[in-house]
Amino acid sequence: MKKEQIEKVYDSKFIKMYDLQYEEGRHYMVASRHDVDDLPALAKKEDYATMLPDAVSCIVVIDVEGEEPKLLLSKEFRYPAGQYLLSVPAGLIDEEDKKYMDALERTAIRELKEETGITFEPWDEIRVVNPFVFSTPGMTDEANALVYMRIKRDTMPSLSQDGAVGSEKFNGFELLTKEDAENLLCSGRDQEGIYYPIWSWAAMMFFMGV
């Protein structure tokens, strides 16, 4: 696709809408966080080697000595769903972080602190599970990285959602054993009967395998 085939029809800080005229008289609407020059629709295959996602989703496992490891999820209000959804700590990659080779890890550590109150320590474990996953490529070019974080403590760390900013709204945490995660995976809903996001599904699936 060429730049002249793309028209921006809506622009705001966090989301933009583009009309992609992929053939004469044929149009496809795309939601994006990118400016036109940075659209994946214009990227070449070789660009994917260095392409960064928009955000990071964190798979956070709390490993307290002498206890069964638990997956940490939260209840975050998601406006399109109109409900508090069982969610992973997640957030957009800051422009400043993009300057560093470890941009994904930096974002994950920051979001961990903001959304859970946990400070990542040198003895904790962090690694990128997948650097770039499209969320819903039939509607948007938004992508997330999946980052695994193992928080090792002698006692359960205190949890807080006081770091939430802007439109973010939270309503507590869930600490899942593998049995809990398996039950939620099998049911497809949380304990209140509400469907959960794909990133929570991915976190539970990964947790079952570690």
Buried (B, 14 or more C-beta within 10 A) or exposed (E): EEEEBBEEEEEEEEEBBBBBBEEEEEEBEBBBBBEBEEBBBBEEEEEEEEEBBBBBBBBBBBBBEEEEBBBBBBBBBBEEEEBBBBBBBBBBBEEEBEEEEEBBBBBBBBBBBBBBBBEBEEEBEBEBBBBBBEBEEEEBBBBBBBBBBBBBBEEEBEBBBEBBEEEEEBEEBBEBBBEBBBEBBEEEEBEEEEBBBEBBBBBBEBBEEE
